[in-house]
């Protein structure tokens, strides 16, 4: 979409841009965006009262006191204008966009580590937060809105960043939150059931992911050649594949609680890397990141150094007890992610696998029984509890999960998450693993519209040390 000349000129003299009428100040440009719940066109008058000098709309509106510019798509216009307003930071940075259902966060952290070892200065944007080194620049959505996105890229550039590794969610792609971005590379991890409350069906979910590869400017594309949706992407665009059958081929992979070792081949050469990351599923996260590194010319020695010390908060985060059992805290909150992590734990655990989990409220209900089925398949004991129930009754969510569990004898129900974790730790014995799944890095629990402080890792450590209502 070409921006109207009057809009481009207005940006040069505007004091700010906004798509929330409450954030408008004198001399701002206001973009009326149709949201999932509200329509920005209904707030044009408020924006003008607050001082908007120009409003950008998709449909005709009657307004006095400001210029009106009509465009085909205000989301696209907002993305392009945010890019211009903040000095087109993505054209000066090398932005790596990672999309897929699972693995996005881990891949961005691995790429960050590799880039650091190669002498670059990367920032990270994603579920855990937006940061450059130790400096936190924000948090919230996995991928922020257009203004926050381009502003964050600008901030990282000003701080000295050379690269940004960013998670790009399906919601963000559908809502064009990264519109106007030039990417160095776009990466696809996998696709499995999630977010169907929003996308309605898997094909629509896939089409949202596909946009990153068909609607944006980039130099390299890297896709999972073992994933059926990845193969579909590879048929449509020029991409390098990775996987058991990929161009960056996983020749061998071993994992245990000690870490992992991966052997890959690419263009006639083989490479072996060791890492502290644990889990069968890490083979793909590693191969994806390694593929990117190879394509942009990073030396294997830098990759080797980086992989030895990757830490991703709330992703297979382990806490060892003095009683001889291990607790693993992970963000896994989809059937596929639970299947991956619990299958790994079953294989590397000498004793029992005790799983504590729930499911998010006001989200895709159809995945709940599938999560229950995955937990039953790989766990010796399941403790069903609350995740972020939001506006839903936690017991109703648990009922949905239970529909996927045939053997109810291995299930305990405890809606209070802290108590559920305590019960799991009390029942664990030497050689067991307690998997606390669903919330990972999150430091809150959302109940009835209120966010209460809560950290799975923090609660586990406190209980194991005897603090509070300790063991």
Beta strands, then each sheet from edge to edge (+ up, - down):
strand 1: 16-18
strand 2: 28-31
strand 3: 54-57
strand 4: 67-70
strand 5: 94-99
strand 6: 122-126
strand 7: 129-132
strand 8: 135-138
strand 9: 163-167
strand 10: 185-188
strand 11: 220-224
strand 12: 240-243
strand 13: 248-256
strand 14: 259-266
strand 15: 269-275
strand 16: 317-320
strand 17: 326-330
strand 18: 353-357
strand 19: 381-384
strand 20: 411-413
strand 21: 433-437
strand 22: 444-447
strand 23: 450-453
sheet 1: 1+ 2+ 3+ 4+
sheet 2: 8+ 7- 6+ 9+ 5+ 10+ 11+ 12+ 13+ 14- 15+
sheet 3: 16+ 17- 21- 18- 19- 20-
sheet 4: 22+ 23-
end
